[in-house]
Amino acid sequence: MTYKELADLIFPNVKDIKYYEEKYPERNLPEGAIVTRFAPSPTGFVHIGGLYQSLVAKTVANKTKGVFFLRVEDTDQKREVENGITDIVNSLKTFDMAPDEGMISDTEEIGNYGPYKQSLRKDIYQSYAKYMIEMGKAYPCFCTPEEGEELRKKQEAAKVRTGYYGVWAKCRNYSIDEMVEKIKNGEEYVIRFKSPGREDRKIKHKDVIKGNVDFPENDQDIVIIKSDGLPTYHFAHAVDDHLMRTTHVIRSDEWLSSVPLHLQLFQELGFKAPKYAHISPIMKNDNGNKRKLSKRKDPEAAVSYYEEMGVPALAVKEYLLNIANSSFENWRRQNKDAKIEDFDFSLNKMSVSGALFDMVKLLDVSKIVISKFSAEEVYKKALKWAETHDEELTKMLENKEYSLKILNIERGNSKPRKDIAKWSDVKDNIIYMYDDKFLNANIEYPYQIINNKEDINKILNLYIEKYYNEEDDKQTWFEKIKELAGQMGYAKEVKEFKQNPEMYKAHVGDVSTVLRIALTGRTNTPDMYEIMQVLGKDSIIKRFQKARKIL
């Protein structure tokens, strides 16, 4: 019998590969356009490293007027989790990284190069596996799992590499007639790739990020079609990236060691191989030691963590670009108001070693991002987050007009407030502005330099009786606080106090601190003039009365 007859016996009803080559033609894109993908397995939550990969892939595709698509690699169906695909799709949407093509829900997709779910492409893989058998480049293997385990033990005892290769690849040496007889006898089998490689030969590969890398050639006869008829990752990715016309495979560097096998598969299938760009993992400093961010140990490894905390998608993306290209931080300093899409991102400027993940830095980036939002944007985003995560904050934000006045304090100027790093910070940052919360709360009143009860009482009384006027502009308002300070025997100017400290108990800044603490219960708040303008006279009087009562 011939290889073609063997292939027809194994796969009698599949289409010729010419059908698929015509169905999925070369893409009509500008020269230099990058076609790349995010190709996760729905086997758990979406890792921040996956989001990082997606951001890099989408950025380079957009920059070159190319295509970024989402392909779901769900051939390992034993490990698939419920709602796994939905979580992947929603994570990309949440971070404004929806694909140009591919899966857009658990069951829906867009694009002309699908299906984009591997479990729906079984016939395609079998067509190409049949082609490989016809060419004598693949064969059925009848070894049982028990025989595979026995083989591994023999190799370990002989202190040689484990695997199915060379003299250890028993089934590759069967004649076609022997293979046919075993199939007709009903023996279970998988399809293996017949590797032409030798481990004593080297291949040279130029990775887009890592640069030149040398590897031993692949000589393993890997399984390409499992006994259930579905492909292994290695074979499926080669067929898919060819037919989807992927130009660049951007993936984690844990796959770097698979490059010899993958290049060999492309070569033996007669495909042009894509360029590979292997991204270093995101690392964490763990008591002075670097390790990969762990799904098990680190809550920040899950992208859902950022949504639960209320870190804006834009802040996460800014931070990830910061660790992707070291030049991003300087560019951002020089282009404070530019969109991140304007940054000249480059794959070959990515770090060869793993970037350290720094939550403090991410939250600092987030503070800057939120400081640039308008009050309306902060209100909408905080409310949307609160509706899922914080019932009390949702109720506080019911009065939109008042909430916007609060959120507009120190916003929209050259030095906007940077007190909110995530939407979960909003409640604590604004709760003192609500009389029903503030007047009923137990407040410590942490008075500072001026802590004499009589002096505090007098400052609060004098301010309301003599100096407060809702109509005052900021300059007039502060001049009146200076006058109040002078009347009480405090220095009207901080400079004056520093020059003659023995003449005064305190200065105008300390008087302001008394007013601030009586108003808010806090030593550190945004601009007090703006706070007073939002609160209004009635609220100020009530707050001062509460403060005097506590005294």
Secondary structure, DSSP 8 states (H G I E B T S, - for coil): --HHHHHHHHSTT---HHHHHHHS------TT--EEEE---SSS--BHHHHHHHHHHHHHHHHTT-EEEE-B----TTS--TTHHHHHHHHHHHTT---SEEESSSS-EESSS---BGGG-HHHHHHHHHHHHHTTSEEEE---HHHHHHHHHHHHHTT---SSBGGG-GGGGS-HHHHHHHHHTT---EEEE-----TTSEEEEEETTTEEEEEE---B--EEE-TTS-B-HHHHHHHHHHHTT-SEEEEEGGGGGGHHHHHHHHHHHT----EEEEE---EEEETTEEEE--TTT-GGGBHHHHHHHT--HHHHHHHHHHHHBTTHHHHHHH-TTS-GGGS---GGGB-SS--B--HHHHHHHHHHHHHTS-HHHHHHHHHHHHHHH-HHHHHHTTSHHHHHHHHTTT-SSSS-----SSGGGHHHHHGGG-HHHHTTS-------S---HHHHHHHHHHIIIII--TT--HHHHHHHHHHHHHHTT-BSSHHHHHH-GGG-S-BHHHHHHHHHHHHHS-S--S-HHHHHHHH-HHHHHHHHHHHHHH-
